Amino acid sequence: MHHEPLSILMSRAAFEEIGPGIGQRLGERPWRPVLLGECDEAARQAVNIALITRDVTGRSTKFVVGDTLAACYEVLRASTALRWVHTHSAGADRPIYAELRARGVAVSTSSGANAPIVAQSAIAGILALTRRFPALARAQREHRWAPLLAEAIPPDLEGQCAVLVGWGPAGRRIAELLQVLGVRVKVVRHQAVSAGPDFPTVTYDGLRQTLHDAQWLVLVCPLSEHTRGLVDARTLAALPRGAHLINVARGEVIDEAALIDALRSGHLAGAHLDVFTREPLEPESPLWDLPNVILTPHSAGHSQGNAGRVSGIFLDNLQAWAQGRALRNAVQ
């Protein structure tokens, strides 16, 4: 019999959305919400579980932390009873998570919740670059009729080769969609395990050796000690001239200065970049004005349905946690 209720930190919006679901998953085990911004010091000290939803993170980045997220961090650091934190994001590379894990706090992510959306964004970037949409958009702004003929005619996407770095839920979905488009896919992943008979597979150490015939380098891997700076000047030089790059992973996976050089020189024909070494991207960054770049503000995974999918993962994990079972997407 559990006499002391579980204290769960969350936003008021999250409580109103999934409060009944929490009660259902915990059954007879008592619990109480600790609402961010509405709790006293005693409640802050007693938090056992924290749910960090998108409304808490808001527009914060790893480098610029907004007020609501900063207040959440204060509670996480203050609570000596904290045992587990679940985040809406697919990755856990914010410094706070390493700090909590060093204290023995379990951290789990919502990997998979936005995977279909990330995959759609990556494919949208590939299609837009293939079909010369940046050049067509410039011509439209200039009221200039510029058909895709002569030197502007695009190559067929079918039959091309994409090297996909990362084999999580989003990576697997991107591979499926690329196959539908007739693109050959090679996989680069952390584990020395085949991604399947249709996908030649190497580990991160073998990335450069896979690039000799790649028209596309698609990054969808987590940020880790193995992937930080993985795509440097030598890696970019290993791509054939005229290749393209898609980054829906993390900005720190790429040497950004080397990327800018490759784009300016024309060695890379173009890129779709959703993430950057520092976010928000500085106004003076050359990436804003490069004509062969599609730039989006870390939004590849944003969609209205994500909140519900995150809630589902958290509730499943809450039931598992209460029953002493392993957490889905636990950070190792």
N, C-alpha and C positions, 0 to 999 in steps of 0.2 A: 504494500500500500504506500503510495506517494502522498505525503502530507503537505510538503512545501510546494507551492505552485511553481511551474516553470515561468520565468520572466523572459518575454520575447520582445526585443526592440524592433520597432518598425515605424514607418510613417503612418499618419492617420489615414491617408488614402489607402495604403495597403491593408490596414486593419479593417476598414469598411469593406474592402473587396474580398478578403480571404479569412476574416475572423471566424465565420461559421465553419469554413473548411478546416481551420486549425482545430477547432473543438471536435469535429468529426474524426480527424486523424488521431487525435490524442485520446479519444474515448473518455474513460473515467479519470484520466490523469489531469489534475487541475493545472490551469495556466492563467497568466495575466499579461495583458499587453503593456508595454512600456513605450509610450508614444513619443517619438522624437520631437523635441521642442516643447513638450508638455509634461516632462517628468521631473521630480525632485531629486535631490542628491542621493537619498536612500535608494530610490528606484534605479538610478544610474549605476550605483555600486553593485546591484543585485542581478544585473542582466546576465542570463545564461546563454541566450541565442539571439543573434541579430540577423535581420533580413535587410539587405541593402538593395532597394528597388531603384528604377530609373529616375523617379521623381526626387530621390535623395541625391543621386549623383548629378542630375541636371546637366548643365553645360561644363561641369568640371572636367579637367584633364589631369594627367599625372603631375603636370607642372603648375597648373593654376587650379587650386581647390576652392570651390564656392563655399558660401557660408553654411548651407545646409549640410553638405558633406563634411565640412570641417567640424560642425557640431556633432555629427555622427561619430567621427574619429575620436572626439573627446570622450564620448561615452564608452567606446570600445576600449580606449586606453585606461579609463577609470575603473571599469568593472573587473574586479578580481574574481568574479564568479563566471566570467565568460568562458564558454566551452566550444562554441561553434558559430561561424559566420557564413552566411550564404549570400552570394552576390548575383545580381542580374546579368553581369557580363560573362562573356565566354572565356575570358582570360583573367588571370589573377596576378598580373605583373606590376600592379601598383605597390609602392613600397610598404603600405600599411599591412598588406597580407603577409609579407615576409616577416614583418615585425610581430604580427599576431602568432604566426606559426612558430616563431622562436620561443614564444611563451607557452607553447603547447596547445594553442587554440586550433581546432579543425577549421579548414576553409574549403568550401565547395563552390563551384561555379554553375552557371546555367548554359554550359556548352551544349549546343544542339538546338537551343530555343530559337536562335536567329539564323541557323545554318541555311535554310532555304532562301532567306532574304539576302544573305551575304553571297550565296551562289548566284542568285539572279543579278546582283550588282556587278559581280566579276564578269559574268557573261555579257551583261549590257555594255561594259567597258570594252570587251573584246569585239563585240558587234559594231559599236560606235567607231572604234579605231579602224576596223576592217573596212567599213563602209565610208570612211573619210568624213565622218560627221563634224569633227572640229573645223576642217577646211570648208565644208559646206555651210557651217554656221557663220564663219567669217564672211563668206561670199554673200550670205543673206543679209548680214548687218550692213554690208557695203552696197546692197542692191545690185549685185553683180551676178549675172547668169554664168555658172561655171559647171557644166556637165562633167561627169567623171569619165572623160575620154582622153585619148592619147596618153601622155605621161602620168595623168591622174587616175587612170583606170586601175581599180583595185584587183589584187589577185584573188582567186577563189580561196575561201576559208577551208573548204573540204580538202582533205589530204595534207593539211599542215600538221605540225607537231607542236604540242604544248608540254612544257616541263612544269609539273605541279608540285610545289614545295609545301608539304603538309597533308596529312591524311586523316584529319578529324572529320566530324560530321559535315562541315562546309566543304572541305576538300573532296570528300567522296561525292557530294552532290554536284560540284563543279565538274568532276570527271564524267559523271553520267550525262550531263548536259553537253559537254564537249563531244562525247561520243555520238550523241544524237546529231550534232552538226558535222560529223565526219572527221573530227580532229583526232589524230593519234595522241595518246597521253602517256607520258613517263612520270613516275612518281618518285619524289625524294622525301624521305621521312626519317624520323629518329631511330626507329627500330629496323633491324636487319631482317625484316619479314616481308615477304611478297605481298603487294596490294592486290594480287589476283592475276590470272593468266593473261588478261588483256593489258596489264599495266607493268611494263618493265620497271623494276624498283631498285633504288640504291639508297644508302644513308646520306646524311648531310655531307659527309666527307667526300662523297662521289659526285657532288652537284656539277662541278665544272666539266666532268667527263661526259655528262648527258646533254650538254648544250650545243654541240657542234651542228645539229640539224634542227634546232628549235626556233620556231618563229614567235613563240610566246613563252615567257617566264612568268608564272602565276604564283604569287606568294600568299599563302593562307595558313601559315604555321604559327604556333605560339612563340612568344618571345621567351628565350631561355639562354642559358650560358652557351648552348650549342648554336643558336640562331642569331644572336646579337652580332651584327656586322657580317653576316654570312655572305651577303651580296656586296662585294667590294669591287674595286676597279678591275682586278684580274678576272673575277667572275663575269662581269659585264663584257669584258673583252673576249671572253670565250664564246659569247653569243655571236651568231652570224650578223653581219651588218644588215640593218633593216629590220631586226627583230623588235618586238614590243614587250613591255613589262606591265604587269598588273599587280598592285599591292593592296590587298585587303587584310593584311596580317597586322604587323606593327611597324612603325616607321624606323625603329632602331635595327630592324633586320637588314637595312640597306645603308651603305655609306652614301649619304645624301649628296655630298660634294662630287663624288665619282659619278653618281647618277646624273647630276646636272651636266657634267662634262660630256657624258655619253649622249645625252639628249641634244646638247648644243652642237656637237660634232656631226650628228646624224647617224652615228653608229647605232643608236637606238632610234627607230623611226617614230616611236611614240610611247606614251605611258598613260595608264589610268591609276592615279594615286589617291587613296582614301585616307592614308595615315602618314605621319611625318615624324621626323626625329624629335621635334619639339612642337607641341600643340597648345594653343592655336598656332598655326603657321604664321611666322613673322611677316608683316606687310612688305618688308623689303626683300623677301625670298624671291630669287629668279624664277622659281617654279610657277608663280602666279601668271607670268607673262610668256612662258614658252608656248609657241603655237602648236606644238605636238603633244601637249599634256592636257588630259582631262583631270581636273582637280575637284575632289569632293571633301567636305569637312568631317571626316570620321563618321560617316553616315551610312556606310554600306550595309549595316545590319539593322537599321531603324525601320520599324514597321508597327502598325497599330496592334497587330496580333501578338507581339512579343510579350507584353505584360502577362497575358493569360498563360502563355507557355512557360514563362519564368515561374509564375505562381504554381503551376502544376508540378514543376520539378522540385520547388521548395517543399510543397506539401508532401510529395512522395518521400523526400529526404527526411522531413520532420517525422513521419511515421517510422521510417527506418531507424532514425536516431533514437527515438523513444523505445524502440524494440531491440536496440543494441545491434542492429545490422549495419553493414557498410553503406556509406554515403555514395550516391551517384556523383560523378565529377569531383571527387575529393582531390584536392591538390596534394601531390606527393612531394 
